[in-house]
């Protein structure tokens, strides 16, 4: 972001903080805005966005467009705009990672106790059999494919919230849903919005920084880790190629990107690929990624080429 744009975002107003619950997790917002921007208007705009994402992409709502797609017989289905956008990108990331990132794991998530308990028949087709018709905003359901877009829809919700906040004339904010962040402008003290990353469940190894902070100015960040959400010791993060829970040396991956949707989807994808393949994919895609691995000495971090360029 240009320095002139950053300076223009600075506003002489106190930082306000709002928070709540949505999509099975929490959300928080820190922002500075003119007095004319009332908190009630801000909350209403955010809740409108939450409702839209839930209506289109929630696997827990039987009436959502995603749930109806999952129950549908084989055939083409017209999709609402945001659902179509997220599904299209999820399938692209799946192809780029040879299925390590897999948006059609709802049945497997159910079996592991992380899903809403699907009540319809599933087939043997997978994400590769879903076709996309961009001109007509349609997707082909091959029959029995159950989507789970929780690894990317939350990031998209953050992007939509950010757009709504800009629309209200808010020049400076840090918006977060379930650990996925987007920062805009600078705080009243001219400092950027800082986020401390949580990338491992063990202490840093000797020589490693005690913590990693990232400044978000016109940027988003998302993190995937196998220690954050577990059920009976099993991670909710799966290798999309095999459907098996991920747990090993790699403990967490953060991706920094202008789009929270991209950061969200790619953080999951790089984690599923593992440390070595994930780093290679991050560099091939020009992604700013931070990997944390478990060693006998403690957690150690590694940065992709783009991350070194941004943070160095």
PEZIQUI-V770514 format. One record per run of one state. SS is the DSSP state (2 for helix, 1 for strand, 0 for the rest). FROM is the first residue (numbers start at 1). TO is the last residue. If there is no record, write none. Layout:
# PEZIQUI-V770514
SS_FROM_TO ; SS_FROM_TO
This chain:
# PEZIQUI-V770514
0_1_2 ; 2_3_9 ; 0_10_15 ; 1_16_22 ; 0_23_24 ; 1_25_32 ; 0_33_38 ; 2_39_57 ; 0_58_64 ; 2_65_71 ; 0_72_74 ; 1_75_78 ; 0_79_80 ; 2_81_96 ; 0_97_105 ; 2_106_111 ; 0_112_126 ; 2_127_129 ; 0_130_130 ; 1_131_133 ; 0_134_137 ; 1_138_141 ; 0_142_149 ; 2_150_167 ; 0_168_171 ; 1_172_177 ; 0_178_179 ; 1_180_184 ; 0_185_192 ; 1_193_196 ; 0_197_203 ; 1_204_204 ; 0_205_212 ; 1_213_216 ; 0_217_218 ; 1_219_225 ; 0_226_229 ; 1_230_231 ; 0_232_233 ; 1_234_235 ; 0_236_237 ; 1_238_239 ; 0_240_243 ; 1_244_245 ; 0_246_249 ; 1_250_257 ; 0_258_259 ; 2_260_273 ; 0_274_274 ; 2_275_285 ; 0_286_287 ; 1_288_295 ; 0_296_297 ; 1_298_303 ; 0_304_304 ; 2_305_311 ; 0_312_312
